[in-house]
Amino acid sequence: MIVFSDEIYDKVLYDGALHTSTASLADDVLFITFNGLSKNYRACGYRAGWMIVSGEKRHATDYIEGLNILASMRLCANVPAQYGIQTALGGFQSIDELVSPHGRLCRQRDLAHQLLTEIPGVTCFKPQAALYLFPRFDPHIYPIADDRQFILQLLNEERVLLVQGSASTGRTRTMPGWCSCPMSTT
């Protein structure tokens, strides 16, 4: 068994939440952990990331050899961004200020949560990590049968673009996901 763990938001934590790497939970399973510059270091578009292979590797030698072959190939590597990885990991962690109680990302999350939950019939768990909120709409007030159709209608009528919740959850009928990025001045 291989456990794949996307830990791209491992530093975008609020309210004292702590991240526990999935790979630290067992040593008898093979883990492939992914991370990158895009979220924690706000370098979206650089396409620079890494993966860590850890845990029980004895039964996965062919798989790991295949990973090494792929990693050795020169497939349009983003060399400038690769130089940024070492600096980002070893340098000043500006994300800490952004997610602190008075930090911009924390304030934006709080404002987005407040604005959503002020809408009658909308409830929303306040996330302790990442940049997204997933509000729940009371089906008696908002009879949304298909979140994709709802998102398209909202885009066409209000010019507001969201991501349907089913894109994250895989469920065919779920609620939209909001990115918590309203500016506190709006």
Backbone as a printed PyTorch tensor [residue, N CA C, xyz], in Angstrom:
tensor([[[  0.8490,  -1.1700,   0.0000],
         [  0.0000,   0.0000,   0.0000],
         [  0.8990,   1.2390,   0.0000]],

        [[  0.4750,   2.2310,  -0.7660],
         [  1.1580,   3.5220,  -0.7960],
         [  0.1630,   4.5850,  -0.3560]],

        [[  0.5690,   5.4360,   0.5690],
         [ -0.2580,   6.5540,   1.0090],
         [  0.3150,   7.8200,   0.3740]],

        [[ -0.4990,   8.4890,  -0.4420],
         [ -0.1100,   9.7500,  -1.0640],
         [ -0.7040,  10.8800,  -0.2210]],

        [[  0.1310,  11.8320,   0.1720],
         [ -0.3260,  12.9040,   1.0420],
         [  0.0590,  14.2610,   0.4610]],

        [[ -0.9540,  15.0420,   0.1090],
         [ -0.7470,  16.4010,  -0.4040],
         [ -0.7400,  17.3330,   0.7970]],

        [[  0.4240,  17.8670,   1.1340],
         [  0.5520,  18.7150,   2.3210],
         [  0.9290,  20.1420,   1.9370]],

        [[  0.3500,  20.6060,   0.8230],
         [  0.6760,  21.9180,   0.2640],
         [  0.2580,  23.0690,   1.1840]],

        [[ -0.6880,  22.8280,   2.1000],
         [ -1.1500,  23.8710,   3.0250],
         [ -0.6110,  23.6590,   4.4460]],

        [[  0.4860,  22.9570,   4.6110],
         [  0.9380,  22.5770,   5.9480],
         [  1.3500,  23.7430,   6.8360]],

        [[  1.5420,  24.9260,   6.2770],
         [  1.8960,  26.1030,   7.0800],
         [  0.7710,  27.1450,   7.1180]],

        [[ -0.2830,  26.9480,   6.3420],
         [ -1.4060,  27.8920,   6.3320],
         [ -2.3930,  27.4260,   7.4030]],

        [[ -2.0530,  27.7390,   8.6550],
         [ -2.7980,  27.2720,   9.8150],
         [ -3.2330,  28.4620,  10.6610]],

        [[ -4.4330,  28.3770,  11.2090],
         [ -4.9920,  29.4640,  12.0060],
         [ -5.3460,  28.9810,  13.4130]],

        [[ -5.4960,  29.9360,  14.3170],
         [ -6.0410,  29.6910,  15.6550],
         [ -5.2610,  28.6270,  16.4280]],

        [[ -3.9580,  28.5770,  16.2360],
         [ -3.1280,  27.6300,  16.9680],
         [ -3.1740,  26.2030,  16.4630]],

        [[ -3.8030,  25.9800,  15.3140],
         [ -3.8650,  24.6230,  14.7600],
         [ -2.4530,  24.1530,  14.4140]],

        [[ -2.2240,  22.8670,  14.5640],
         [ -0.9340,  22.2760,  14.2600],
         [ -1.0820,  21.2780,  13.1210]],

        [[ -0.0700,  21.2150,  12.2670],
         [ -0.0620,  20.2460,  11.1760],
         [  0.7180,  19.0140,  11.6110]],

        [[  0.1710,  17.8540,  11.3490],
         [  0.8770,  16.6000,  11.5620],
         [  1.0380,  15.9400,  10.2120]],

        [[  2.2600,  15.7290,   9.8140],
         [  2.5030,  15.0840,   8.5330],
         [  1.9740,  13.6570,   8.5750]],

        [[  1.2690,  13.2710,   7.5400],
         [  0.7110,  11.9220,   7.4710],
         [  1.8050,  10.8750,   7.6140]],

        [[  2.9610,  11.1360,   7.0460],
         [  4.0560,  10.1650,   7.0910],
         [  4.5750,   9.9220,   8.5010]],

        [[  4.2890,  10.8180,   9.4180],
         [  4.7640,  10.6250,  10.7980],
         [  3.8680,   9.6780,  11.5920]],

        [[  2.7660,   9.2510,  11.0080],
         [  1.7910,   8.4460,  11.7470],
         [  2.0920,   6.9480,  11.7380]],

        [[  2.9660,   6.5010,  10.8350],
         [  3.3040,   5.0710,  10.7720],
         [  4.6380,   4.9180,  10.0620]],

        [[  5.3020,   3.8320,  10.3300],
         [  6.5580,   3.5740,   9.6170],
         [  6.5340,   2.2600,   8.8500]],

        [[  5.3890,   1.5730,   8.8710],
         [  5.2780,   0.2910,   8.1810],
         [  4.5230,   0.4000,   6.8530]],

        [[  4.3390,   1.6280,   6.3680],
         [  3.6370,   1.8870,   5.1130],
         [  4.5070,   2.8330,   4.2940]],

        [[  4.4590,   2.7170,   2.9800],
         [  5.1880,   3.6350,   2.1150],
         [  4.3750,   4.9130,   1.9520]],

        [[  5.0140,   6.0470,   2.2000],
         [  4.3630,   7.3510,   2.0660],
         [  5.0450,   8.1470,   0.9670]],

        [[  4.2530,   8.8170,   0.1640],
         [  4.7390,   9.7970,  -0.8010],
         [  4.0750,  11.1110,  -0.3970]],

        [[  4.8840,  12.0470,   0.0850],
         [  4.3750,  13.3190,   0.5750],
         [  4.7350,  14.4100,  -0.4220]],

        [[  3.7500,  15.2040,  -0.8110],
         [  3.9420,  16.2820,  -1.7850],
         [  3.8540,  17.6390,  -1.1000]],

        [[  4.6480,  18.5740,  -1.5790],
         [  4.5850,  19.9420,  -1.1000],
         [  5.1480,  20.8390,  -2.1970]],

        [[  5.1080,  22.1330,  -1.9940],
         [  5.6070,  23.0420,  -3.0120],
         [  5.5940,  24.4820,  -2.5480]],

        [[  5.9490,  25.3640,  -3.4560],
         [  6.0500,  26.7840,  -3.1400],
         [  4.7260,  27.5290,  -3.2510]],

        [[  3.7530,  26.9750,  -3.9640],
         [  2.5820,  27.7620,  -4.3680],
         [  1.7410,  28.3050,  -3.2260]],

        [[  1.4840,  27.5580,  -2.1890],
         [  0.5720,  28.0230,  -1.1330],
         [  1.3240,  28.6760,   0.0210]],

        [[  2.1860,  27.9270,   0.7010],
         [  2.8970,  28.4620,   1.8700],
         [  3.7810,  29.6560,   1.5290]],

        [[  4.3230,  29.6500,   0.3300],
         [  5.2640,  30.7060,  -0.0620],
         [  4.6770,  31.6240,  -1.1250]],

        [[  3.3880,  31.4700,  -1.3950],
         [  2.6330,  32.3070,  -2.3080],
         [  3.3410,  32.5070,  -3.6450]],

        [[  3.7580,  31.4030,  -4.2330],
         [  4.4370,  31.4390,  -5.5310],
         [  3.6340,  30.6310,  -6.5410]],

        [[  2.3360,  30.9170,  -6.5910],
         [  1.4700,  30.2190,  -7.5440],
         [  1.9700,  30.4680,  -8.9550]],

        [[  1.9320,  29.4420,  -9.7580],
         [  2.3680,  29.5710, -11.1330],
         [  3.8210,  29.1910, -11.3560]],

        [[  4.6320,  29.1510, -10.3070],
         [  6.0370,  28.7650, -10.4780],
         [  6.1890,  27.2830, -10.7430]],

        [[  5.2210,  26.5010, -10.3640],
         [  5.2440,  25.0580, -10.5780],
         [  6.5160,  24.4280, -10.0240]],

        [[  6.8470,  24.7960,  -8.7960],
         [  8.0200,  24.2280,  -8.1390],
         [  7.5680,  23.5080,  -6.8830]],

        [[  7.8980,  22.2400,  -6.8130],
         [  7.5030,  21.4630,  -5.6590],
         [  8.4370,  20.3030,  -5.4430]],

        [[  8.0930,  19.4830,  -4.4850],
         [  8.9240,  18.3440,  -4.1600],
         [  8.0530,  17.2380,  -3.6080]],

        [[  8.6490,  16.0550,  -3.5770],
         [  7.9890,  14.9330,  -2.9360],
         [  9.0230,  14.2100,  -2.0930]],

        [[  8.5370,  13.6390,  -1.0140],
         [  9.3890,  12.9020,  -0.0870],
         [  8.8700,  11.4700,  -0.0390]],

        [[  9.7670,  10.5220,  -0.2270],
         [  9.4340,   9.1070,  -0.1300],
         [  9.9380,   8.6340,   1.2310]],

        [[  9.0220,   8.1250,   2.0610],
         [  9.4090,   7.6960,   3.4020],
         [  8.6040,   6.4720,   3.8080]],

        [[  8.9830,   5.9140,   4.9480],
         [  8.2810,   4.7390,   5.4580],
         [  8.8760,   3.4590,   4.9240]],

        [[  8.0690,   2.4260,   4.8480],
         [  8.5060,   1.0950,   4.4310],
         [  8.7520,   1.0530,   2.9190]],

        [[ 10.0190,   0.9570,   2.5430],
         [ 10.4010,   0.9970,   1.1260],
         [ 10.7820,  -0.3770,   0.5760]],

        [[ 10.8860,  -1.3570,   1.4310],
         [ 11.3920,  -2.6830,   1.0420],
         [ 10.6390,  -3.2890,  -0.1440]],

        [[  9.3250,  -3.1700,  -0.1730],
         [  8.5160,  -3.7960,  -1.2210],
         [  8.2690,  -2.8660,  -2.4110]],

        [[  8.8980,  -1.7020,  -2.4040],
         [  8.6150,  -0.7210,  -3.4550],
         [  9.8620,  -0.3070,  -4.2290]],

        [[ 10.8460,  -1.1750,  -4.2900],
         [ 12.1050,  -0.7840,  -4.9470],
         [ 11.8980,  -0.4580,  -6.4280]],

        [[ 11.0900,  -1.2290,  -7.1320],
         [ 10.8280,  -0.9460,  -8.5520],
         [ 10.0870,   0.3770,  -8.7190]],

        [[  9.1300,   0.6100,  -7.8390],
         [  8.3650,   1.8610,  -7.8990],
         [  9.2900,   3.0540,  -7.6550]],

        [[ 10.1300,   2.9450,  -6.6340],
         [ 11.0480,   4.0380,  -6.3110],
         [ 12.0670,   4.2340,  -7.4300]],

        [[ 12.5160,   3.1530,  -8.0380],
         [ 13.4300,   3.2740,  -9.1850],
         [ 12.7480,   4.0180, -10.3250]],

        [[ 11.4780,   3.7240, -10.5610],
         [ 10.7270,   4.4420, -11.5890],
         [ 10.6050,   5.9230, -11.2770]],

        [[ 10.3780,   6.2500, -10.0110],
         [ 10.3340,   7.6620,  -9.6080],
         [ 11.6670,   8.3470,  -9.8540]],

        [[ 12.7600,   7.6500,  -9.5230],
         [ 14.0910,   8.2210,  -9.7470],
         [ 14.3770,   8.4380, -11.2210]],

        [[ 13.9410,   7.5180, -12.0620],
         [ 14.1230,   7.6820, -13.5130],
         [ 13.3560,   8.9080, -13.9960]],

        [[ 12.1070,   9.0240, -13.5660],
         [ 11.3130,  10.1930, -13.9600],
         [ 11.9390,  11.4910, -13.4490]],

        [[ 12.4190,  11.4760, -12.2070],
         [ 13.0120,  12.6760, -11.6320],
         [ 14.3200,  13.0570, -12.3240]],

        [[ 15.0030,  12.0770, -12.8970],
         [ 16.2750,  12.3400, -13.5710],
         [ 16.0890,  12.9040, -14.9800]],

        [[ 14.9030,  12.7400, -15.5240],
         [ 14.6360,  13.2370, -16.8780],
         [ 14.5340,  14.7530, -16.8460]],

        [[ 14.8710,  15.3640, -17.9110],
         [ 14.7750,  16.8230, -17.9890],
         [ 13.4810,  17.1710, -18.7010]],

        [[ 12.4340,  17.2940, -17.9430],
         [ 11.1220,  17.5880, -18.4990],
         [ 10.7530,  19.0330, -18.2020]],

        [[ 11.3910,  19.9550, -18.8700],
         [ 11.0810,  21.3770, -18.7260],
         [ 11.1460,  21.8290, -17.2720]],

        [[ 12.2220,  21.4950, -16.6140],
         [ 12.3580,  21.8850, -15.2100],
         [ 12.3740,  23.3970, -15.0750]],

        [[ 11.7240,  23.8880, -14.0460],
         [ 11.6740,  25.3170, -13.7560],
         [ 12.8660,  25.6350, -12.8450]],

        [[ 14.0320,  25.8020, -13.4530],
         [ 15.2750,  25.9630, -12.6970],
         [ 15.2540,  27.1860, -11.7760]],

        [[ 14.8120,  28.3710, -12.2220],
         [ 14.7880,  29.5040, -11.2790],
         [ 13.9420,  29.2220, -10.0390]],

        [[ 12.8110,  28.5760, -10.2260],
         [ 11.9590,  28.2610,  -9.0730],
         [ 12.6120,  27.2090,  -8.1900]],

        [[ 13.3720,  26.2930,  -8.7780],
         [ 14.0600,  25.2880,  -7.9700],
         [ 15.0790,  25.9460,  -7.0430]],

        [[ 15.7380,  26.9890,  -7.5070],
         [ 16.6530,  27.7230,  -6.6360],
         [ 15.8890,  28.3910,  -5.4860]],

        [[ 14.6630,  28.7620,  -5.7360],
         [ 13.8600,  29.3980,  -4.7020],
         [ 13.4360,  28.4610,  -3.5890]],

        [[ 13.3960,  27.1640,  -3.8640],
         [ 12.9530,  26.1980,  -2.8600],
         [ 13.8550,  26.2350,  -1.6300]],

        [[ 15.1710,  26.1680,  -1.8410],
         [ 16.0870,  26.1660,  -0.7050],
         [ 15.9580,  27.4480,   0.1120]],

        [[ 15.8610,  28.5690,  -0.5830],
         [ 15.7160,  29.8490,   0.1190],
         [ 14.4090,  29.8910,   0.9050]],

        [[ 13.3330,  29.4170,   0.2830],
         [ 12.0310,  29.4330,   0.9520],
         [ 12.0410,  28.5510,   2.2000]],

        [[ 12.5670,  27.3630,   2.0870],
         [ 12.5500,  26.4430,   3.2190],
         [ 13.4690,  26.8860,   4.3480]],

        [[ 14.5760,  27.5340,   4.0110],
         [ 15.5370,  27.8970,   5.0330],
         [ 15.4710,  29.3440,   5.4690]],

        [[ 14.6920,  30.1280,   4.7850],
         [ 14.6680,  31.5540,   5.0730],
         [ 13.5290,  31.9740,   5.9800]],

        [[ 13.2830,  33.2580,   6.0180],
         [ 12.2160,  33.8600,   6.8200],
         [ 10.8660,  33.2960,   6.3930]],

        [[ 10.0660,  32.8700,   7.3440],
         [  8.7630,  32.2690,   7.0570],
         [  7.6670,  33.3220,   7.1900]],

        [[  7.4690,  34.1050,   6.1370],
         [  6.4870,  35.1860,   6.1840],
         [  5.0660,  34.6800,   6.3530]],

        [[  4.8210,  33.4160,   6.0690],
         [  3.4750,  32.8650,   6.2370],
         [  3.0330,  32.9600,   7.6930]],

        [[  3.9830,  32.8900,   8.6210],
         [  3.6380,  32.9600,  10.0470],
         [  2.9320,  34.2680,  10.3810]],

        [[  3.4050,  35.3660,   9.8210],
         [  2.7550,  36.6620,  10.0580],
         [  1.3800,  36.7120,   9.3980]],

        [[  1.2620,  36.1510,   8.2150],
         [  0.0030,  36.2080,   7.4660],
         [ -1.1230,  35.4340,   8.1440]],

        [[ -0.7970,  34.3450,   8.8270],
         [ -1.8340,  33.5240,   9.4590],
         [ -2.0020,  33.8270,  10.9430]],

        [[ -1.2280,  34.7630,  11.4720],
         [ -1.3870,  35.1570,  12.8740],
         [ -2.7550,  35.8300,  13.0410]],

        [[ -3.2470,  35.9860,  14.2670],
         [ -4.5810,  36.5680,  14.4660],
         [ -4.7890,  37.9300,  13.7980]],

        [[ -3.7450,  38.7080,  13.6210],
         [ -3.8880,  40.0080,  12.9640],
         [ -3.3250,  39.9930,  11.5390]],

        [[ -2.9400,  38.8150,  11.0550],
         [ -2.3750,  38.6810,   9.7190],
         [ -3.4340,  38.7800,   8.6360]],

        [[ -3.0060,  39.1350,   7.4480],
         [ -3.9360,  39.3590,   6.3370],
         [ -4.7530,  38.1160,   5.9980]],

        [[ -4.1300,  36.9500,   5.9070],
         [ -4.8920,  35.7510,   5.5430],
         [ -5.9080,  35.3800,   6.6170]],

        [[ -5.5330,  35.5540,   7.8700],
         [ -6.4690,  35.2570,   8.9590],
         [ -7.6380,  36.2390,   8.9490]],

        [[ -7.3430,  37.5190,   8.7400],
         [ -8.4220,  38.5210,   8.6750],
         [ -9.3560,  38.2310,   7.5020]],

        [[ -8.8040,  37.8470,   6.3560],
         [ -9.6300,  37.5330,   5.1880],
         [-10.4910,  36.3000,   5.4540]],

        [[ -9.9230,  35.2810,   6.0880],
         [-10.7050,  34.0920,   6.4240],
         [-11.8460,  34.4630,   7.3560]],

        [[-11.5360,  35.2720,   8.3900],
         [-12.5580,  35.6810,   9.3530],
         [-13.6680,  36.4910,   8.6840]],

        [[-13.2940,  37.4030,   7.7990],
         [-14.2860,  38.2240,   7.1170],
         [-15.1580,  37.3810,   6.1880]],

        [[-14.5390,  36.4930,   5.4310],
         [-15.3190,  35.6330,   4.5320],
         [-16.2940,  34.7780,   5.3330]],

        [[-15.8340,  34.2240,   6.4350],
         [-16.7010,  33.4050,   7.2860],
         [-17.8550,  34.2350,   7.8430]],

        [[-17.5420,  35.4340,   8.3230],
         [-18.5720,  36.3090,   8.8760],
         [-19.6090,  36.6670,   7.8210]],

        [[-19.1710,  37.0750,   6.6380],
         [-20.1020,  37.4880,   5.5900],
         [-20.9930,  36.3320,   5.1420]],

        [[-20.4110,  35.1410,   5.0250],
         [-21.2110,  33.9860,   4.6170],
         [-22.2380,  33.6110,   5.6700]],

        [[-21.8170,  33.5730,   6.9310],
         [-22.7350,  33.1170,   7.9840],
         [-23.7600,  34.1710,   8.3740]],

        [[-23.6100,  35.3910,   7.8970],
         [-24.6460,  36.4090,   8.1030],
         [-25.8100,  36.2290,   7.1410]],

        [[-25.6300,  35.4320,   6.1130],
         [-26.6950,  35.1810,   5.1410],
         [-27.6710,  34.1770,   5.7580]],

        [[-28.9580,  34.5140,   5.8220],
         [-29.9340,  33.5740,   6.3920],
         [-29.9030,  32.2320,   5.6550]],

        [[-29.8790,  31.1600,   6.4190],
         [-29.9000,  29.8230,   5.8300],
         [-28.5400,  29.3050,   5.4020]],

        [[-27.4700,  30.0340,   5.7010],
         [-26.1270,  29.5890,   5.3310],
         [-25.3370,  29.3340,   6.6040]],

        [[-24.7910,  28.1520,   6.7110],
         [-23.8930,  27.8140,   7.8100],
         [-22.5480,  27.4420,   7.2160]],

        [[-21.5110,  27.5910,   8.0180],
         [-20.1750,  27.3140,   7.4880],
         [-19.2290,  27.0360,   8.6450]],

        [[-18.5160,  25.9500,   8.5670],
         [-17.4710,  25.6470,   9.5270],
         [-16.3130,  26.6120,   9.2770]],

        [[-15.7690,  27.1830,  10.3210],
         [-14.6370,  28.0990,  10.1850],
         [-13.3610,  27.2680,  10.1000]],

        [[-12.7090,  27.2600,   8.9550],
         [-11.5430,  26.3830,   8.7870],
         [-10.3520,  26.8240,   9.6290]],

        [[ -9.5690,  25.8610,  10.0450],
         [ -8.3550,  26.1430,  10.7930],
         [ -7.1200,  26.0610,   9.9110]],

        [[ -7.3100,  25.7880,   8.6330],
         [ -6.1810,  25.6690,   7.7100],
         [ -6.6500,  25.9800,   6.2920]],

        [[ -5.6830,  26.2300,   5.4390],
         [ -5.8910,  26.4560,   4.0110],
         [ -6.5940,  27.7820,   3.7270]],

        [[ -7.1560,  27.8940,   2.5430],
         [ -7.7220,  29.1660,   2.0840],
         [ -9.1850,  29.0610,   1.6810]],

        [[ -9.8620,  27.9770,   2.0270],
         [-11.1920,  27.7280,   1.4930],
         [-12.2340,  27.5530,   2.5820]],

        [[-13.4490,  27.9670,   2.2520],
         [-14.6030,  27.7320,   3.1110],
         [-15.6240,  26.9590,   2.2760]],

        [[-16.3560,  26.0750,   2.9290],
         [-17.3830,  25.2920,   2.2500],
         [-18.7180,  25.5080,   2.9540]],

        [[-19.4460,  26.5460,   2.5390],
         [-20.7250,  26.8310,   3.1920],
         [-21.7750,  25.7780,   2.8600]],

        [[-22.7000,  25.6310,   3.7700],
         [-23.8370,  24.7320,   3.5550],
         [-25.0850,  25.6000,   3.4760]],

        [[-25.8570,  25.3680,   2.4350],
         [-27.0770,  26.1280,   2.2040],
         [-28.2730,  25.2970,   2.6400]],

        [[-29.1340,  25.8760,   3.4340],
         [-30.3480,  25.1930,   3.8620],
         [-31.1650,  24.8660,   2.6120]],

        [[-31.4100,  23.5770,   2.3520],
         [-32.1190,  23.2050,   1.1160],
         [-33.5610,  23.6860,   1.0620]],

        [[-34.1370,  24.0460,   2.2160],
         [-35.5030,  24.5650,   2.2190],
         [-35.5350,  26.0160,   1.7440]],

        [[-34.4280,  26.7240,   1.9430],
         [-34.3430,  28.1120,   1.5020],
         [-33.6850,  28.2050,   0.1230]],

        [[-32.6690,  27.3690,  -0.0940],
         [-31.9050,  27.3720,  -1.3530],
         [-31.9620,  25.9770,  -1.9680]],

        [[-32.9530,  25.7070,  -2.7930],
         [-33.0900,  24.3660,  -3.3790],
         [-32.0880,  24.1460,  -4.5300]],

        [[-30.8210,  24.0140,  -4.1740],
         [-29.7600,  23.8100,  -5.1700],
         [-29.6470,  22.3160,  -5.4310]],

        [[-29.9720,  21.8970,  -6.6320],
         [-29.9150,  20.4790,  -6.9700],
         [-28.5460,  20.0940,  -7.5220]],

        [[-27.8720,  21.0310,  -8.1520],
         [-26.6000,  20.7360,  -8.8010],
         [-25.6590,  21.9150,  -8.5750]],

        [[-24.5920,  21.6960,  -7.8170],
         [-23.7000,  22.8100,  -7.4990],
         [-22.9980,  23.3670,  -8.7330]],

        [[-22.7300,  22.5380,  -9.7280],
         [-22.1010,  23.0480, -10.9550],
         [-23.0200,  24.0340, -11.6750]],

        [[-24.2950,  23.7130, -11.7490],
         [-25.2560,  24.6080, -12.3790],
         [-25.3990,  25.9010, -11.5790]],

        [[-25.4070,  25.7820, -10.2530],
         [-25.4890,  26.9530,  -9.3850],
         [-24.2890,  27.8770,  -9.6150]],

        [[-23.0930,  27.2970,  -9.6930],
         [-21.8650,  28.0810,  -9.9140],
         [-21.9280,  28.7980, -11.2570]],

        [[-22.3600,  28.1080, -12.2830],
         [-22.4680,  28.7150, -13.6130],
         [-23.4910,  29.8430, -13.6180]],

        [[-24.6190,  29.6360, -12.9720],
         [-25.6520,  30.6770, -12.8880],
         [-25.1250,  31.8990, -12.1320]],

        [[-24.4190,  31.6680, -11.0260],
         [-23.8450,  32.7710, -10.2500],
         [-22.8280,  33.5490, -11.0850]],

        [[-22.0300,  32.8490, -11.8490],
         [-21.0550,  33.4980, -12.7210],
         [-21.7520,  34.3370, -13.7880]],

        [[-22.7580,  33.7800, -14.4280],
         [-23.4620,  34.4970, -15.4950],
         [-24.2520,  35.6970, -14.9850]],

        [[-24.8960,  35.5500, -13.8260],
         [-25.7690,  36.6150, -13.3270],
         [-25.0500,  37.6480, -12.4730]],

        [[-24.0870,  37.2160, -11.6600],
         [-23.4510,  38.1180, -10.6940],
         [-21.9760,  38.3900, -10.9960]],

        [[-21.4440,  37.6630, -11.9690],
         [-20.0210,  37.7830, -12.3200],
         [-19.1160,  37.4260, -11.1410]],

        [[-19.5330,  36.4210, -10.3560],
         [-18.7490,  35.9060,  -9.2420],
         [-18.3640,  34.4710,  -9.5800]],

        [[-17.0750,  34.2070,  -9.5840],
         [-16.5940,  32.8720,  -9.9310],
         [-16.2110,  32.1170,  -8.6670]],

        [[-16.7920,  30.9560,  -8.4920],
         [-16.4880,  30.0700,  -7.3740],
         [-16.1030,  28.7110,  -7.9430]],

        [[-15.7060,  27.8160,  -7.0750],
         [-15.4330,  26.4360,  -7.4570],
         [-16.4940,  25.5790,  -6.7950]],

        [[-17.0920,  24.6890,  -7.5610],
         [-18.1130,  23.8410,  -6.9800],
         [-17.4830,  22.8910,  -5.9790]],

        [[-18.1860,  22.6480,  -4.8820],
         [-17.6940,  21.7600,  -3.8440],
         [-17.4350,  20.3550,  -4.3420]],

        [[-18.1980,  19.9240,  -5.3420],
         [-18.0070,  18.5670,  -5.8620],
         [-16.6490,  18.4130,  -6.5260]],

        [[-15.9970,  19.5140,  -6.9030],
         [-14.6550,  19.4300,  -7.4700],
         [-13.6640,  18.9580,  -6.4160]],

        [[-13.9330,  19.2460,  -5.1480],
         [-13.0430,  18.8350,  -4.0590],
         [-13.4840,  17.5400,  -3.4090]],

        [[-14.7790,  17.3550,  -3.2880],
         [-15.2730,  16.2060,  -2.5270],
         [-15.5470,  14.9940,  -3.4000]],

        [[-15.7230,  15.2020,  -4.7010],
         [-16.0550,  14.0960,  -5.5830],
         [-17.5260,  13.7320,  -5.5600]],

        [[-18.2820,  14.2950,  -4.6440],
         [-19.7170,  14.0250,  -4.5910],
         [-20.4000,  14.7980,  -5.7020]],

        [[-21.4240,  14.2240,  -6.2770],
         [-22.0930,  14.8940,  -7.3900],
         [-22.9900,  16.0240,  -6.9320]],

        [[-23.4530,  16.0040,  -5.7020],
         [-24.3330,  17.0740,  -5.2260],
         [-23.7950,  17.5880,  -3.9000]],

        [[-23.1160,  18.6810,  -3.9650],
         [-22.5630,  19.2720,  -2.7630],
         [-22.6200,  20.7830,  -2.9130]],

        [[-22.0560,  21.4940,  -1.9900],
         [-22.1590,  22.9480,  -1.9950],
         [-20.8890,  23.5860,  -2.5370]],

        [[-21.0000,  24.8440,  -2.9410],
         [-19.8390,  25.5290,  -3.5080],
         [-18.7420,  25.7460,  -2.4880]],

        [[-17.5340,  25.8780,  -2.9890],
         [-16.4130,  26.2280,  -2.1470],
         [-16.0060,  27.6690,  -2.4130]],

        [[-15.7410,  28.4000,  -1.3790],
         [-15.3210,  29.7930,  -1.5020],
         [-13.8690,  29.8940,  -1.0980]],

        [[-13.1200,  30.6700,  -1.8160],
         [-11.7680,  30.9930,  -1.3950],
         [-11.8760,  32.1940,  -0.4700]],

        [[-11.1940,  32.1430,   0.6720],
         [-11.3570,  33.2190,   1.6570],
         [-10.4460,  34.3960,   1.3260]],

        [[-10.7830,  35.1060,   0.2680],
         [ -9.8950,  36.1890,  -0.1420],
         [-10.5680,  37.5530,  -0.2780]],

        [[-11.6800,  37.8380,   0.4000],
         [-12.1810,  39.2020,   0.2900],
         [-11.2550,  40.1540,   1.0470]],

        [[-10.9940,  41.2870,   0.4740],
         [-10.1580,  42.2720,   1.1660],
         [-10.9880,  42.9150,   2.2650]],

        [[-10.3800,  43.1790,   3.3870],
         [-11.1170,  43.7350,   4.5090],
         [-11.6150,  45.1400,   4.2280]],

        [[-11.1340,  45.7510,   3.1530],
         [-11.5940,  47.0910,   2.7930],
         [-12.8210,  47.0590,   1.9060]],

        [[-13.2600,  45.8650,   1.4550],
         [-14.4260,  45.7770,   0.5810],
         [-15.6720,  45.4600,   1.3630]]])
